Amino acid sequence: MPLSETIPQMDSSTPSAKATPLQAPAILNFVTAAESVDEERDPSPIRQYLSTCGNGAFADKTFASVMLICALSIFAIVLFIFTILVARSRPSLAQFGFGFFTRSAWDPVSGDFGALPFIFGTLATSLLALAMAVPLALGVAIFLSELCPAKLRAPISFLTELLAAIPSVVYGLWAVFVLVPIMRDQLGPFLYKILGWTGFFEGSNFGVGLLTASIILAIMILPIISSITRDIMQAVPTSQREAVLALGATRWEMIRTGVLRNARIGIVGAIILGLGRALGETMAVTMVIGNHPDISKSLFAPGYTLASVIANEFSEATGDMYLSALIEIGLALFIVTIIVNAIARALVWAVTRGAPARVH
Amino acid sequence: MSANPIQNPTPNTEDQGQLRPPMNFQTRRMRANSIWRYVVNNLMTGLAVLSTVLVVAPLVAILVYLIYKGASSLNLDFFTHIPAPVGEVGGGMANSIVGSAIVLVLASSMGIPVGIAAGVYLAEYGRGKTLAMAIRFTADVLNGIPSIVMGIAAYSLIVMRQMHFSAFSGGVALAIMMVPTITRTTEEMLATVPHSIREAALGLGVPKWRTVVSVSLRTASPGIITGCMLAFARVAGETAPLLFTAFGNQFWSFKLNEPIAALPLQIYVYAISPYDEWHRLAWAGALVLILMIMVSVTLVRIYAGRGVLKGAS
């Protein structure tokens, strides 16, 4: 049998394989031999091996369905979180209805709950943080994608990525011991002197409050917005930039008309993504916002956000109604962030279609 | 960049036989305009540079302050002792470090397989399908859901039923947070594997599942490991989902169905406490946490920077 002898030789590639002049014909032989069923030979080692394997259809189908189940589990997770939150907040949903979100009472003793102060706190801190972070983030993104010398690009991107990797509780720690004293002793009095007449900087300033929370939030969402914006700006084709430059535009005009205008939908998406992050940010805000359910015009006043009321009161909530009111706040947070994120993702995808979305 | 980019182009008069007055590009208005453009250009460039400085400076300040405060409060006791009672000097966070490790191993062992498998489905089986598109979108949205909501979900599912806080429920909450990140990176990395090597494997008669496991996943493995490490680093610092699942513990605990200490939780509790000794421990804990996360992120960058597809292309 030339066949069963040549195959192992080829595999081990010993010198004798080279010496066999019949190598090429043997392969042809093998093909014909494999097809002819009638021949009364011993099956080749490969055929023997393959016949023990089966055709793999069962393994293939099992594998594919396991992968599918894991992928579907992502749907399941979202659905499951939604149903369990609705189920657990039923007492509160039944008692207060939609009025829960428009009432400002928060009295665990008498069991009277309303979420308006928390909604106000969340919106105020998030929007203020966006107002501070967006111009800076755009500047960083423009610098990184259009102006930066190649040598500086990697270190600065690395730094901003590190900024994103620092845990929320560490930001909170820093804010409690560094930002709050600065706020209380320097920045706060300064703002009162300059902008006190607007009425936004009134009342006693203890260093903790809406403004401090907004500043720490702004620092935290900056890297997210700037890195997504940079990615989107880099997705704008170079030909756009060249075309604008060829018309005699200055570099800023090139950035404005060639890059920012093309990327504007994606940039809006990045900003909304930052908003989503700011809405749900818990630990750092809880540590510096003062935790008092109050609606006040002054930014020095303590506030409370949806996430921080859960963080603070959940584990000591007594009574079903109290607990279910807190879970209903969680449900509201869940629904709002899902909507915000869905809009943002859709916008970002619209721009970077084709390019895979980055994970942040 | 100075006055005007187009200065008096010589009109092509010879062809036409008759003289035309040369166009004047140097009117006062145009000169003012070009100076204005020059100023705006430099102003905006300056603003971009300024904002980068404004962003990088606080980060450097935070890191330097953290390292300074942390390093000056870190000692060996931190790694070998459990928290001391209020009023006593000393103590450490040994139980929190071990507790964090237990919860994270638990979370990784649940989150990583599911995440990778979902990524495999998206990249290898679901290309171009509407279902895959929907799953991808859901994963991205899930990625943005606040971590505290995961905590409530795990609480409602496990803690409410068992009637006590547990390490296991904390692991579940963190695992849910890991899945979408890992899914999306796995999918991205698999998408960069060239089709030709898949076809080569299939052409040899290798079953599809074997192709996926030994060819696609293996080629993309550095990138997938990167994704897993990033997800790990992200959940390692999470506090909010552990507040009412793992709950924290002042003593040693190794059981999965009991409250367990975790480093971020302990930092939080100590940071908002009124005792200086506890503040010191909080800074030390923050430094240890940051170092753990930074080392893993940096390792990942070095590892991933070597080229994901060296072996393939």
Chai-1 contact restraints between the chains, C-beta under 6 A:
chainA,res_idxA,chainB,res_idxB,connection_type,confidence,min_distance_angstrom,max_distance_angstrom,comment,restraint_id
A,G56,B,P207,contact,1.0,0.0,6.0,A-B,restraint_1
A,A59,B,W209,contact,1.0,0.0,6.0,A-B,restraint_2
A,D60,B,P207,contact,1.0,0.0,6.0,A-B,restraint_3
A,D60,B,K208,contact,1.0,0.0,6.0,A-B,restraint_4
A,D60,B,W209,contact,1.0,0.0,6.0,A-B,restraint_5
A,F63,B,W209,contact,1.0,0.0,6.0,A-B,restraint_6
A,A64,B,Y125,contact,1.0,0.0,6.0,A-B,restraint_7
A,M67,B,A117,contact,1.0,0.0,6.0,A-B,restraint_8
A,M67,B,V120,contact,1.0,0.0,6.0,A-B,restraint_9
A,M67,B,Y121,contact,1.0,0.0,6.0,A-B,restraint_10
A,L68,B,Y121,contact,1.0,0.0,6.0,A-B,restraint_11
A,C70,B,V114,contact,1.0,0.0,6.0,A-B,restraint_12
A,C70,B,A117,contact,1.0,0.0,6.0,A-B,restraint_13
A,C70,B,A118,contact,1.0,0.0,6.0,A-B,restraint_14
A,A71,B,A118,contact,1.0,0.0,6.0,A-B,restraint_15
A,A71,B,Y121,contact,1.0,0.0,6.0,A-B,restraint_16
A,A71,B,I135,contact,1.0,0.0,6.0,A-B,restraint_17
A,S73,B,V114,contact,1.0,0.0,6.0,A-B,restraint_18
A,I74,B,A118,contact,1.0,0.0,6.0,A-B,restraint_19
A,I74,B,I135,contact,1.0,0.0,6.0,A-B,restraint_20
A,I74,B,T138,contact,1.0,0.0,6.0,A-B,restraint_21
A,I74,B,A139,contact,1.0,0.0,6.0,A-B,restraint_22
A,F75,B,T138,contact,1.0,0.0,6.0,A-B,restraint_23
A,I77,B,I176,contact,1.0,0.0,6.0,A-B,restraint_24
A,V78,B,T138,contact,1.0,0.0,6.0,A-B,restraint_25
A,V78,B,L142,contact,1.0,0.0,6.0,A-B,restraint_26
A,I81,B,A153,contact,1.0,0.0,6.0,A-B,restraint_27
A,I84,B,A153,contact,1.0,0.0,6.0,A-B,restraint_28
A,I84,B,S156,contact,1.0,0.0,6.0,A-B,restraint_29
A,I84,B,L157,contact,1.0,0.0,6.0,A-B,restraint_30
A,R88,B,S156,contact,1.0,0.0,6.0,A-B,restraint_31
A,L136,B,S51,contact,1.0,0.0,6.0,A-B,restraint_32
A,L136,B,L54,contact,1.0,0.0,6.0,A-B,restraint_33
A,L136,B,V55,contact,1.0,0.0,6.0,A-B,restraint_34
A,G139,B,L47,contact,1.0,0.0,6.0,A-B,restraint_35
A,G139,B,A48,contact,1.0,0.0,6.0,A-B,restraint_36
A,G139,B,S51,contact,1.0,0.0,6.0,A-B,restraint_37
A,V140,B,S51,contact,1.0,0.0,6.0,A-B,restraint_38
A,V140,B,T52,contact,1.0,0.0,6.0,A-B,restraint_39
A,V140,B,V55,contact,1.0,0.0,6.0,A-B,restraint_40
A,I142,B,A48,contact,1.0,0.0,6.0,A-B,restraint_41
A,F143,B,A48,contact,1.0,0.0,6.0,A-B,restraint_42
A,F143,B,V49,contact,1.0,0.0,6.0,A-B,restraint_43
A,F143,B,T52,contact,1.0,0.0,6.0,A-B,restraint_44
A,L147,B,A48,contact,1.0,0.0,6.0,A-B,restraint_45
A,L159,B,V56,contact,1.0,0.0,6.0,A-B,restraint_46
A,L159,B,L59,contact,1.0,0.0,6.0,A-B,restraint_47
A,L163,B,L59,contact,1.0,0.0,6.0,A-B,restraint_48
A,A165,B,A233,contact,1.0,0.0,6.0,A-B,restraint_49
A,A165,B,I293,contact,1.0,0.0,6.0,A-B,restraint_50
A,A165,B,V297,contact,1.0,0.0,6.0,A-B,restraint_51
A,P167,B,G237,contact,1.0,0.0,6.0,A-B,restraint_52
A,V169,B,T239,contact,1.0,0.0,6.0,A-B,restraint_53
A,V169,B,P264,contact,1.0,0.0,6.0,A-B,restraint_54
A,V169,B,I267,contact,1.0,0.0,6.0,A-B,restraint_55
A,V169,B,Y268,contact,1.0,0.0,6.0,A-B,restraint_56
A,V170,B,A286,contact,1.0,0.0,6.0,A-B,restraint_57
A,L173,B,A271,contact,1.0,0.0,6.0,A-B,restraint_58
A,L173,B,A282,contact,1.0,0.0,6.0,A-B,restraint_59
A,L173,B,A286,contact,1.0,0.0,6.0,A-B,restraint_60
A,W174,B,I62,contact,1.0,0.0,6.0,A-B,restraint_61
A,V176,B,A271,contact,1.0,0.0,6.0,A-B,restraint_62
A,L222,B,V55,contact,1.0,0.0,6.0,A-B,restraint_63
A,G248,B,P5,contact,1.0,0.0,6.0,A-B,restraint_64
A,T250,B,R37,contact,1.0,0.0,6.0,A-B,restraint_65
A,T250,B,N41,contact,1.0,0.0,6.0,A-B,restraint_66
A,R251,B,N41,contact,1.0,0.0,6.0,A-B,restraint_67
A,W252,B,V40,contact,1.0,0.0,6.0,A-B,restraint_68
A,W252,B,N41,contact,1.0,0.0,6.0,A-B,restraint_69
A,W252,B,M44,contact,1.0,0.0,6.0,A-B,restraint_70
A,G276,B,G144,contact,1.0,0.0,6.0,A-B,restraint_71
A,G280,B,P146,contact,1.0,0.0,6.0,A-B,restraint_72
A,T282,B,I148,contact,1.0,0.0,6.0,A-B,restraint_73
A,T282,B,A240,contact,1.0,0.0,6.0,A-B,restraint_74
A,M283,B,T239,contact,1.0,0.0,6.0,A-B,restraint_75
A,M283,B,A240,contact,1.0,0.0,6.0,A-B,restraint_76
A,A307,B,P146,contact,1.0,0.0,6.0,A-B,restraint_77
A,A307,B,I148,contact,1.0,0.0,6.0,A-B,restraint_78
A,I310,B,I148,contact,1.0,0.0,6.0,A-B,restraint_79
A,A311,B,A240,contact,1.0,0.0,6.0,A-B,restraint_80
A,A311,B,L243,contact,1.0,0.0,6.0,A-B,restraint_81
A,F314,B,F244,contact,1.0,0.0,6.0,A-B,restraint_82
A,S315,B,F244,contact,1.0,0.0,6.0,A-B,restraint_83
A,G330,B,V149,contact,1.0,0.0,6.0,A-B,restraint_84
A,G330,B,I152,contact,1.0,0.0,6.0,A-B,restraint_85
A,L333,B,P146,contact,1.0,0.0,6.0,A-B,restraint_86
A,L333,B,V149,contact,1.0,0.0,6.0,A-B,restraint_87
A,F334,B,V149,contact,1.0,0.0,6.0,A-B,restraint_88
A,T337,B,G144,contact,1.0,0.0,6.0,A-B,restraint_89
A,T337,B,I145,contact,1.0,0.0,6.0,A-B,restraint_90
A,T337,B,P146,contact,1.0,0.0,6.0,A-B,restraint_91
A,I338,B,V141,contact,1.0,0.0,6.0,A-B,restraint_92
A,N341,B,V141,contact,1.0,0.0,6.0,A-B,restraint_93
A,N341,B,G144,contact,1.0,0.0,6.0,A-B,restraint_94
A,A342,B,V141,contact,1.0,0.0,6.0,A-B,restraint_95
A,R345,B,D140,contact,1.0,0.0,6.0,A-B,restraint_96
A,P356,B,E188,contact,1.0,0.0,6.0,A-B,restraint_97
A,V359,B,T181,contact,1.0,0.0,6.0,A-B,restraint_98
A,V359,B,R184,contact,1.0,0.0,6.0,A-B,restraint_99
A,V359,B,T185,contact,1.0,0.0,6.0,A-B,restraint_100
